[in-house]
Amino acid sequence: MTSEILSFFDGRITIDPTICNGKPTVRGKRIAVQTILGFMSAGDSEQEILEQYPSLESDDIKACLRFVAQLMDNRYELAQVA
């Protein structure tokens, strides 16, 4: 596994192998993109998320959505393993 730290969207989304097991996080904090998306999928508003995580900014939440949208723009192939 690489020890390189990756950064996307002007540093709003980072991937650091030493933080949250290498999951994408918001600005290197221990707040995973997956966590933000989970709150959003449960119906929480941006304002509710910002109240729960005062260190976040509105642009952080937008960056989470842009990051995932960019991931979904890739082509994926399924391979049968067994």
N, C-alpha and C positions, 0 to 999 in steps of 0.2 A: 504494500500500500504506500502511496506517495505521501510525503509530509508537506507537500506544497499547499498553500492556502489560496483558494480560488475566490475571486470577487466578481460580482455582477451588478449591473445597474448602479454605477458610481459608488460601490461599496455597500449598498443597502442589503444585498444578499451575499453571504460568505459561506464557504465550505472549508472548514478547518478540521483535519482529522482528530485534533485534540479536544474539540468542543462538540458535545452531543453526538459522539460516535461518528463524526463526519457528515451528519445530516446538514442540509442547508439551513442556515440560521439568519436572523436579522442582525446585521451589523456586528457580527461576532459575539452577540449576546447569547445567553442560553435560552433563547426563544426560537424554537424551530418553525420554519415555514409551515410545516405540517400542522403545528399547533394552531397557528393563525387560521389556516384553511379549515381546520376542524371546527373552530368557533364559528366561522362564517357559514359552514355547511349546516351547523346546528341552528342557524337563524340569528346569531348575534350580529348586531350592527357594528359598523366601524367605530362609532362612538363608545359602544359598550366594551369593545376590545381595548380601545385606548384608555378607558377608565380602569380596566383590569391590569393593564401594562403601561403605567405612566411614562416609562422610558421610550415607548414607541411613538412614532410620528405617523401621520396620515400617509405620507409618502412611503413608509415602510410597508404598510398594508397593500398599497398599490403595487409596490415592487414584488411582493409575494405573488400577487395575481399575475403580473407580467411574467415572472419567472416560470410559473406553472404553465401558463399559456404557451410560452416558448418551448417548454419540454413537450407539450402535446403536439407541437408542430412537427416533431420528428416522426420518421417512419419506423415502425417496430415490426420485427418478424418473430413469430413464435416458433420455437423448436421443441420437438417432443424429446423428453429426456429419457424416459423409460418405456 
